[in-house]
Amino acid sequence: MKIFVTGGAGYIGSHVVFELCDAGHKVTIYDDMSLGRDENIDKRAEFVLGSTLDKQQLAKALNNKNFDAVIHLAAWKAAGESMEKPKKYSENNIVGSMNLLNAVSDAGIKNFVFSSTAAVYGFPEYLPMDEKHPINPANYYGYTKVFVEENLKWYSQLKGLNYVALRYFNAAGYDVKGRITGKENNPNNLLPIIMETACGIRDKVQVYGNDYDTIDGTGVRDYIHVNDLAAAHILALKYLVENKKNLIVNLSTEKGYSVLEAINKAKEITGREIPYQIVGRRDGDPDTVVASFAKANKILNWEAKYSDLETILESMWNIYKDGNR
Ligand SMILES: NC(=O)c1ccc[n+]([C@@H]2O[C@H](COP(=O)([O-])OP(=O)(O)OC[C@H]3O[C@@H](n4cnc5c(N)ncnc54)[C@H](O)[C@@H]3O)[C@@H](O)[C@H]2O)c1
């Protein structure tokens, strides 16, 4: 198939593009390189430098190119920042996505895979969370993804678009084959922060609270290896072609790891000291977030293969151990 991938030079996007090329698809990456990394671009893919905020460029890139599907990853993703800078998030995540949806409809493309997030659910009302869990985002970032999911539903009804929305939980790890070596800049997530501490880029890991109702008092989250996320995109495309129907699924493992489990496992794997400091809780952080992947398993025949903590951390240390940013 001929696939157009927005954000294909980013952290998850680059893994998705490698997986698509491995599976024999013809890929065009569309990325403005605001956060993309040159070294992560698969040479087998065509690259177009462009923004979803540029309607003319989008039309030029999509019209008369016979794309079979679009995978839309381009977005900002820092939940905390979205609460301080809603304009930044509404422009890129909402306006950019609507520009893309309109350009996709104009170009007559019928298949769309969307990078959604666990953040659409907000504070867990029950565990493991499934797709029927109430949608109640606790941050503006999560709301931008709800907005796009809702518009996908409308565009499906009004424009005949078929879509799969993949609600990723905490993306982690790097390509298990070691092909992706460009690290994320200024990571906000626990595991890259642990890695940066192990290789001396940071002095310590801040642990936000150790009095939660979990095995060791620190927060428990559902981590999912990027190679597992990437594999789900291939299955989503297959689903769209075979079923011509919409689907919304969690990509998760239902198994959580605590902050201290992650730090201790990372010590073991890296052989380095990983100093940490317990600080106060952050507002709105739940004890535990884990989600069911039963729907993705049943409908897409998907399950995580690389998402145990050891494989995730080993694949990260592989690229962090050189100590460079
Ligand atoms: N990383 C996670 O844990 C996680 C979890 C849930 C959902 N997601 C979603 O997955 C997607 C990819 O996340 P990521 O972790 O790879 O982030 P990332 O920042 O590494 O990648 C985003 C890519 O999109 C590009 N981009 C941003 N705005 C653009 C625009 N307007 N036009 C063209 N390109 C643009 C950036 O240059 C970058 O290459 C995002 O939509 C994010 O919301 C990520």
The ligand as a MOL file (V3000), in Angstrom:
LIG
                    3D

  0  0  0     0  0            999 V3000
M  V30 BEGIN CTAB
M  V30 COUNTS 44 48 0 0 0
M  V30 BEGIN ATOM
M  V30 1 N 5.0290 9.1840 23.2840 0
M  V30 2 C 3.9470 8.7340 23.9400 0
M  V30 3 O 4.0480 8.1330 25.0320 0
M  V30 4 C 2.5760 8.9100 23.3370 0
M  V30 5 C 1.4650 8.3780 24.0280 0
M  V30 6 C 0.2000 8.5500 23.4690 0
M  V30 7 C 0.0520 9.1910 22.2520 0
M  V30 8 N 1.1270 9.7020 21.6310 0 CHG=1
M  V30 9 C 0.9220 10.3980 20.3310 0
M  V30 10 O 1.7400 9.8100 19.3480 0
M  V30 11 C 2.1390 10.7780 18.3870 0
M  V30 12 C 3.6440 10.7270 18.1840 0
M  V30 13 O 4.2830 10.9660 19.4270 0
M  V30 14 P 5.8640 10.9130 19.5880 0
M  V30 15 O 6.1290 10.4430 20.9660 0
M  V30 16 O 6.4740 10.1910 18.4510 0 CHG=-1
M  V30 17 O 6.1990 12.4780 19.5030 0
M  V30 18 P 7.3810 13.2350 18.7280 0
M  V30 19 O 7.3280 14.6470 19.1970 0
M  V30 20 O 8.6560 12.4890 18.8330 0
M  V30 21 O 6.9130 13.1610 17.1990 0
M  V30 22 C 6.0310 14.0690 16.6020 0
M  V30 23 C 6.5620 14.3710 15.2070 0
M  V30 24 O 5.6290 15.2320 14.5400 0
M  V30 25 C 6.3210 16.3150 13.9480 0
M  V30 26 N 5.3680 17.4320 13.9280 0
M  V30 27 C 4.8610 18.1100 14.9900 0
M  V30 28 N 3.9680 19.0210 14.5600 0
M  V30 29 C 3.9140 18.9100 13.2020 0
M  V30 30 C 3.1620 19.5670 12.1900 0
M  V30 31 N 2.2930 20.5340 12.4670 0
M  V30 32 N 3.3400 19.1700 10.9060 0
M  V30 33 C 4.2160 18.1900 10.5970 0
M  V30 34 N 4.9480 17.5340 11.5080 0
M  V30 35 C 4.7960 17.9020 12.8110 0
M  V30 36 C 7.5450 16.5360 14.8150 0
M  V30 37 O 8.5980 17.1520 14.1040 0
M  V30 38 C 7.9020 15.1100 15.2250 0
M  V30 39 O 8.7660 14.5020 14.2790 0
M  V30 40 C 1.5940 12.1170 18.8900 0
M  V30 41 O 0.3990 12.3800 18.1990 0
M  V30 42 C 1.3290 11.8590 20.3570 0
M  V30 43 O 0.2910 12.6720 20.8390 0
M  V30 44 C 2.3900 9.5770 22.1260 0
M  V30 END ATOM
M  V30 BEGIN BOND
M  V30 1 1 1 2
M  V30 2 2 2 3
M  V30 3 1 2 4
M  V30 4 1 4 5
M  V30 5 2 4 44
M  V30 6 2 5 6
M  V30 7 1 6 7
M  V30 8 2 7 8
M  V30 9 1 8 9
M  V30 10 1 8 44
M  V30 11 1 9 10
M  V30 12 1 9 42
M  V30 13 1 10 11
M  V30 14 1 11 12
M  V30 15 1 11 40
M  V30 16 1 12 13
M  V30 17 1 13 14
M  V30 18 2 14 15
M  V30 19 1 14 16
M  V30 20 1 14 17
M  V30 21 1 17 18
M  V30 22 2 18 19
M  V30 23 1 18 20
M  V30 24 1 18 21
M  V30 25 1 21 22
M  V30 26 1 22 23
M  V30 27 1 23 24
M  V30 28 1 23 38
M  V30 29 1 24 25
M  V30 30 1 25 26
M  V30 31 1 25 36
M  V30 32 1 26 27
M  V30 33 1 26 35
M  V30 34 2 27 28
M  V30 35 1 28 29
M  V30 36 1 29 30
M  V30 37 2 29 35
M  V30 38 1 30 31
M  V30 39 2 30 32
M  V30 40 1 32 33
M  V30 41 2 33 34
M  V30 42 1 34 35
M  V30 43 1 36 37
M  V30 44 1 36 38
M  V30 45 1 38 39
M  V30 46 1 40 41
M  V30 47 1 40 42
M  V30 48 1 42 43
M  V30 END BOND
M  V30 END CTAB
M  END
